[in-house]
Amino acid sequence: MIKNIRDRYNSNFSEEKYEAFLQDIYGTYNYHVPFKIAETPVFLPKALKQKLVEACDDIMAVINKPNFKELTNGAFFDPSTIVPNEDEHSKFIQLDFGICKDENGALTPKLIELQGFPSLYYFQELLGRKYLQHFGNVIPEGFSQHLNGMTSIDYLDRLKHEIVGNTNPKQVILLEIEPEKQATAVDFYATAKVLGIKVLCITDLKKRGKTLFYLDENGSEVEVIKIYNRIIFDELDQRTDLKTEFNFQDEVDAEWIGHPNWFYRISKYTMPLLKGDYVPKSYYLDQLEKIPKDLENYVLKPLYSFAGAGVEINVTKEMIDKVTNKASYLLQEKVAYAPVIETMDDPAKCEIRMMLLHNSITNKTEIVSNLMRLSKGEMVGVKYNKDKTWVGGSTGFFEN
């Protein structure tokens, strides 16, 4: 996006450097990352950074409204999904923006979706560090993954404070379903390494009364005080084969770091509540008074899915008519991604995830990092574009 930096990066790039970069990442935790890591980071100019910050501020102004919970109670499609002891703020918020061009040709972000759920907070720090180690000679000083002068050390300290705090790390768990089989397992390994916490499958979590515990390597019981939840409920609902002692709806004496209810509240369900220059028009399908005539400019999305599952990009009236459970769908204006990343062949489109964290000291939600996805196909995401190069997961370096 910044021509002189992009030109310098591309001219200094080699497949040998890229392969060494990948092997370094794979070797860090002796784990071959199953998704495509892009050949390049993205360099974000100051003007675009300012728009991204403004967009995040606009969205957070809605999320921070005193009646936000009332506005989003409908997100719980089934009352049995509500988890007890909900807190006042989502610890983690992800805001995904497509990078577009406005009518004057200037770069601008458009919101794609949002979630009140953790992302790859630790893998992204590793990824940025490895880009700097292997390609740092062409990444200028004064560019950072973080904002507001935050360094990587500040970032890791802030995460540690919010996830572990003063608790014995052994009594803090990262909870998943068969974590070693997840595509994002590298993030779990990075989290466990930095924080010293236990990565645990939900089937290994035991319960006695309101107490949760697990057995350590010596067979001793360890009480769980905090749960850093990474379970996606779509997957949990599908895994009827799992035998567990713990249910999310149980009353337990453990603190959620990232309370599960925010997964529903801050989600696609929130989109129609948002307005502004950086938000596409969005409608609950069951509340749609009239089907737009220009359906070619819309996408149809299930409210409760992840990783692009069930999204229809070529919408027709017949398709909408066939939806039986309209309350579970969203009609959203398409976002026209601009191919703005020059590569060795076709330019790539990109999407940026602004990663936010609630600061328990200041009681404010702050932008702390980012995640980029590069694409040359219709869909953006690491599981698409498998026959392409210069696509996949990446990170952005902001111009200060």
Secondary structure, DSSP 4 states (H G I P E B T S, - for coil): --HHHHHHHHHH--HHHHHHHHHHHHHHTT---SSPBPS--EEE-HHHHHHHHHHHHHHHHHHTSTTHHHHTGGG-SSGGGPPSS--SS-SEEEEEEEEEE-TTS-EEEEEEEEESS---HHHHHHHHHHHHHHHGGGS-TTEESSSTT--HHHHHHHHHHHHTTTS-GGGEEEEESSGGGSTTHHHHHHHHHHH-PEEEEGGG-EEETTEEEEE-TTS-EEE--EEEE---HHHHHH-TT---S--TTS--S-EEES-THHHHHSSGGGGGG--STTS--EEEGGG-SS--S-GGGEEEEESS--TTTT-BSS--HHHHHH-S-GGGEEEEE-------B--SSSPBEEEEEEEEEEETTTTEEEEEEEEEEEESSSS-STTS-TT-SS-EEE-EEEE-
